[in-house]
Amino acid sequence: MAHTHKYKLFGHEKILSELINLDKINKLPNKILLSGKNGIGKSTMAYHFINYLFSKNENFKYDISNFTINFNNKSNILVNSNTHPNLFKIFLKDNKKNIEISEIRNLINFTNLSSLGDQKKIILIDDVEYLSINAVNALLKVVEEPNDNTFFILINNSSKKIIHTLRSRCIEFKLSIDKSVIKNIINDLYKEINYDDISPDFIRYSITLSGLIDFLNICINEKLNYNDITIEIFLKYIFENNLYKKKEFQLIDFKSFIEIFFLKKIKYLKNDSVFSIYSHFNVKYHKFKKFNLDMESFFLEFNSKLLNE
């Protein structure tokens, strides 16, 4: 089973090319805002651009012609392990309503450090719409006059507004990907699969493009019928066959499938208790992913409480 899709960009090649060209002519804005609907791949595109910037003088550098990150690239490995010295990341933490000012104070300390290897220093702020007022005010002071060779990449879910004074200081790139583009990508990637024949559960509930590719790759690898398998049967198969433990599935983000499961339940049950159950499993899943823990207890609980109802 190929996992190259996790390192290949789909649907946002045009904007990435624009950013790369701006960098090549030394016109890259030092404050970039990536905005668009939730789940369309804004963060993925940001990481592709970051890898392009960091890997220029490394082995296995970013493949511009194919929009692909190489597994074995040093910067890719460091970014994935949260140990790259020139990257500082901020995102909304589990069980938090906002990104607090303490995060911005840590960011300020990072900006005052020297860049390793004379590379660009990148500050990536995901979920920027969740910055508290105090955090925004502190951030505004930093972005107003950033240190030399320091670049900000902010990511905004466009369904939630961000404060105008912050937006106005950034160059905004609006990302979008509609169903027809997803359909064309799937039909191009899988010559033997027709998008219109994919199980309704995996089309109807707005699964992300990467989630849909994960689903199809699992079906192909495990010889499952992608035409009419339900989300319940699919999740049972994952659990019963311990797919989450297998090395070849390490990069799969099973959260997309869990979201489909709950969206389907919400639609048919119309029960408020489903939301609290979803919140419980969502928080738990994030903790396992964040701390790279064994997923077994998560799937055991999910299976016993929900799949065997």
Sequence and secondary structure as in RCSB ss.txt:
>XXXX:A:sequence
MAHTHKYKLFGHEKILSELINLDKINKLPNKILLSGKNGIGKSTMAYHFINYLFSKNENFKYDISNFTINFNNKS
NILVNSNTHPNLFKIFLKDNKKNIEISEIRNLINFTNLSSLGDQKKIILIDDVEYLSINAVNALLKVVEEPNDNT
FFILINNSSKKIIHTLRSRCIEFKLSIDKSVIKNIINDLYKEINYDDISPDFIRYSITLSGLIDFLNICINEKLN
YNDITIEIFLKYIFENNLYKKKEFQLIDFKSFIEIFFLKKIKYLKNDSVFSIYSHFNVKYHKFKKFNLDMESFFL
EFNSKLLNE
>XXXX:A:secstr
   GGGGB  S HHHHHHHHHHHHTT   SEEEEEESTTSSHHHHHHHHHHHHHSTTSTT  BTTTTB  TT HH
HHHHHTT  TTEEEE   TT SSB HHHHHHHHHHHTS  GGG  EEEEESSGGGB HHHHHHHHHHHHS  TTE
EEEEEEETTS   HHHHTTSEEEE    HHHHHHHHHHH TT  GGGS THHHHT   HHHHHHHHHHHHHHT  
TTT  HHHHHHHHHHTTGGGSGGGTT  THHHHHHHHHHHHHHH  THHHHHHHHHHHHHHHHHHTT  SHHHHH
HHIIIIIT 
